[in-house]
């Protein structure tokens, strides 16, 4: 079965408006490129209780979840600690993460023309970025080697923890998708077809939508608009699902709309 995908975004800066979230549209895009889709997202601030509650709920489910933000080692980074609390395990320095962090520090020292000193206080502190919940697996970071990590919950959910920086998080998400979930990808197998419907009310079309879902293995969607710059007041009505089922479902949808006397506009296809 293809898993459901979720997204957790952590950070006060998003809720305060200091920064605009860029992860949601990008994760939707990355999944869509692979014939997958996002089922849900959640945004939480830098509050340990709320982060722990969100992660505990994620671990209790069976979804694949990407969590972006809060895995650094500054006082406002709590995600690593909250992940351990949600799982009821200890935090430990991951040996491979330690090696990667040290390699990064050696690179920085060389770039600055310095001799690497592992006992320097700031270098000792940097190892905290590799302190993960016991049993975690690392996620490679092609940008600067500082890894993320993955944990599995008792319900089978897998949560992948990534930095908040898009330049790091997005390649890491792609790496996870293309290694751990390549067998679920379905490029070209997922299809969405829709039509613009003028002058109709959703309530009047609901029985038709319910019938389409009852007969066909697809999802029906209805996107009403009251002030579209081109179409004005209208409904975009369509079906989405496996390509084989969409064709017949869409044909029945069009036939049903025509029997209602609906005025139809442009049709759209997305995959």
Helices and strands as residue ranges (DSSP letters): E 5-10, H 12-15, H 23-32, E 38-44, H 48-60, E 64-68, H 79-87, E 91-93, H 95-111, H 121-126, G 127-130, E 131-133, E 137-139, E 148-152, E 158-162, H 166-180, G 182-184, E 190-198, H 202-215, E 219-228, E 232-242, H 243-259, E 263-270
